[in-house]
Amino acid sequence: MARYTRLTEPIALITLNNPPVNALSSAVRSGIVDSVSQALKDDQVKAVVFCGENRMFSGGADIKEFSGSMSGPPLVRMIHSIEASEKLMVAAIEGVALGGGLELALGCHYRVANTKARLGLPEVTLGFLPGAGGTQRLPRLTGITAALELITTGRQISAQEALQLGIVDQVTEGNAVQAAMELALSVIGQPLNPRRLSLRPPVWSADVDSVCEVALARVKQHSRGAMAPVACVQAVRAAAMLPYSKGMEKERQLMDTLFRSSQARALQYAFFAQRNAGKWSLPNGARWNNTKARDVQRVGVIGLGTMGRGIAVSLVKAGLSVVALESDAKQLESGKKAVTAMLQRDAQRRGVGSPLHLLTFALSFHQLKDVDLVIEAVFEDMNLKKRVFSDLCKVLRAGTLICTNTSGLNVDELAKVTDRQHLVVGMHFFAPAHVMKLLEVVYGSRSSPEAVAVAMALGKRIQKVCVAVGNCPGFVGNRMLKLYMDQSLYLLEEGATPEQVDQALEEFGFAMGIFKVADLSGLDVGWRVRKASGLIGPDIDPVNPSRWRLGQRYCPLPDMLCQQGRFGQKTGRGWYLYNSPGSKEAKPDPEILNFLEDYRLKYGITPQRISSQEVIERCAFSLANEGFRILEDGIAAGPEDIDVIYLFGYGWPRHRGGPMFYASQVGLSVVLEKMEHYHRIHPDVPSLEPSRLLRRLVAEGSPPIQQWRNHIKNLHSQL
Ligand SMILES: CC/C=C/CC(=O)SCCNC(=O)CCNC(=O)[C@H](O)C(C)(C)COP(=O)(O)OP(=O)(O)OC[C@H]1O[C@@H](n2cnc3c(N)ncnc32)[C@H](O)[C@@H]1OP(=O)(O)O
């Protein structure tokens, strides 16, 4: 797990060997300790170079070990003894040096990095801090401001930036091990004390307090309710005020609190859930590792509205050749301008050449005849999409995949109008498509495993977090969102205000409450969908609209707002008031409060006092309850997929893991009890009825979330 090699020069090489990322597992740490002791015993060895197998230094501590009882040599002590060693220690960094990997390198006396290496302390993203001396050594190298930024964000930096910040001593375009050996030979015999970061005094400066205050305000605003970033600031502050040993005590105290916290568990769960999402499986047994994805080079994008533009930009940025199609010259011209500007801005920002040569604009379907895959991104209208699909089949080659960017339309119904149902897949992008990370890849009942594999691989190539989901109205994300939105609206009817609901959600950790999000997206979007689905029609009284539709409770408030022209930010008025159309700052609107009061009077609703707890329970537990139904229906393969969708597509706070993880943390029996309670009070809301799977899991003793897939499998096999 760590290989010791005695080189011909007076140098020993210690190679961390734990693929794929050379994580510092207990076995690797034992191997390092043994190898260092071997080097120290060998009088001929004057210097030790650390490197990683397969040109990958280390991805840090082994995150899998955190859920069990940690064994093996502690990282802190191991790094301390490396730094304290009387022999020269040099880190040769290739690939990545992250977390404990970088902390190990900071314990070495010198650091050399390859130009392509990336370095960082991402512990904060796992719910804790760089607890192997990272919060005390890094500031002593870079100063407080840079250390605060790196440690509180977990940002990975290039070797060049690390050189500028003083984190590495040398950057090489060649082999870092070779360069580290050369550096070692040139400095052997020089005093080591000045190279031992723990011996440096605190990095105090007169503005420490104000720098830390600014950092604290920033992290509180960015990661609402997350404990780790706040603790990171406190630990770095200690490096400015206290000698190293006292700073380390502070680091350990903070780490002890964070390490076993529910937030750390949630964030570590999210880390693995994100990686597992790529390991898709279909109900027919096809999986990521038994299905081959064929290569895609040339992609057609149909429709250059907001979604089509973002999709085209994502594809081109990933180096794919794109033919972008519009139906008339004017729309083509405005789409072309927008896409070109977005790509040019991005290239300028990243300091790379413009990729515009990869882009062709077209008005005729015939120009799509050579593409390997088409993504249709026209308006969300089934008939329009059907027309596009049948026109496409007249020009495309036989094997070309057709993907539809839809947020909830029936993929099977669309596939039926084609001559290739097995090659039709849904691709639900989130707006803005070039920014948002999530992609729901929707398989229909006829989609072939190969088509799913191609769509998943393409999504990964354009750097999306892809989740394969089954075909049902709204798929996973929007199917759940509907119930979350319904609950928020019912809360308004019952006595809450939009700002009260939003405040409770934001205190829970959402970046934005649901009513602010609705104003941002535009209230008219849902209004159009409700009209198309027959929920609003000529038989509905616009002045006294019924609160009962399709056999259940219905809240007409959003429709009534739309009738007043309140579409959200774009019109300057929605659930909130804005200074002007398009402005972003939401202010409570007294008109809305009066409107809600009149509404309650008109319908004889006695307003209740709604607590933040009720807001969270009704919104979050409704999401989870529908998530259980989705698992029952086989629309998502496991709870992790649902959580990834909510983390990356719907702003669910990462330190709460996702709605399914949250339910597991609160306790399934508590969720069940609460759902039963709310369903009893609101029998006209069938979705509040606890799902079968939730009941079953509680009856089976509320197993941990990692075991739910087995229980779901048993449930399916009994159906
Ligand atoms: C005492 C406590 C001290 C803690 C200090 C720490 O060091 S905490 C850990 C800090 N390190 C990190 O947070 C790094 C996490 N890893 C990554 O950011 C990325 O994996 C990577 C190293 C940049 C590599 O990215 P890439 O996209 O190439 O691959 P994957 O992300 O898909 O990972 C490949 C597989 O490796 C597993 N893995 C990655 N890092 C770790 C790790 N630190 N511990 C355990 N396992 C790790 C990952 O889960 C993938 O596994 P698969 O089974 O192939 O899905």
The ligand as a Gaussian input file, in Angstrom:
#p B3LYP/6-31G(d) Opt

LIG

0 1
 C       -9.024000      12.169000       9.640000
 C       -9.827000      12.848000       8.617000
 C       -8.968000      13.553000       7.646000
 C       -9.454000      13.915000       6.469000
 C       -8.667000      14.583000       5.482000
 C       -9.083000      14.191000       4.060000
 O       -8.231000      13.955000       3.282000
 S      -10.702000      14.067000       3.686000
 C      -10.689000      13.635000       1.968000
 C      -10.390000      14.824000       1.132000
 N      -10.363000      14.452000      -0.248000
 C      -11.357000      14.702000      -1.063000
 O      -12.373000      15.246000      -0.695000
 C      -11.150000      14.261000      -2.487000
 C      -12.352000      13.539000      -2.971000
 N      -12.156000      13.038000      -4.306000
 C      -12.257000      13.818000      -5.399000
 O      -12.431000      15.011000      -5.350000
 C      -12.180000      13.132000      -6.719000
 O      -12.531000      11.799000      -6.518000
 C      -10.778000      13.175000      -7.369000
 C       -9.700000      12.678000      -6.434000
 C      -10.479000      14.612000      -7.810000
 C      -10.786000      12.257000      -8.633000
 O      -11.859000      12.659000      -9.462000
 P      -12.301000      11.753000     -10.714000
 O      -13.436000      12.477000     -11.356000
 O      -11.135000      11.406000     -11.507000
 O      -12.821000      10.393000     -10.118000
 P      -14.026000      10.085000      -9.137000
 O      -14.410000      11.260000      -8.354000
 O      -15.097000       9.410000      -9.902000
 O      -13.359000       9.056000      -8.115000
 C      -12.877000       7.783000      -8.563000
 C      -13.155000       6.776000      -7.488000
 O      -12.355000       7.076000      -6.350000
 C      -13.176000       7.209000      -5.195000
 N      -12.575000       8.224000      -4.336000
 C      -12.133000       9.425000      -4.702000
 N      -11.589000      10.057000      -3.671000
 C      -11.669000       9.228000      -2.628000
 C      -11.265000       9.311000      -1.266000
 N      -10.646000      10.382000      -0.787000
 N      -11.532000       8.264000      -0.486000
 C      -12.130000       7.165000      -0.944000
 N      -12.539000       7.015000      -2.238000
 C      -12.297000       8.041000      -3.055000
 C      -14.521000       7.620000      -5.747000
 O      -15.553000       7.330000      -4.853000
 C      -14.588000       6.803000      -7.006000
 O      -14.923000       5.490000      -6.602000
 P      -15.794000       4.559000      -7.538000
 O      -16.001000       3.316000      -6.748000
 O      -15.001000       4.377000      -8.801000
 O      -17.073000       5.306000      -7.782000

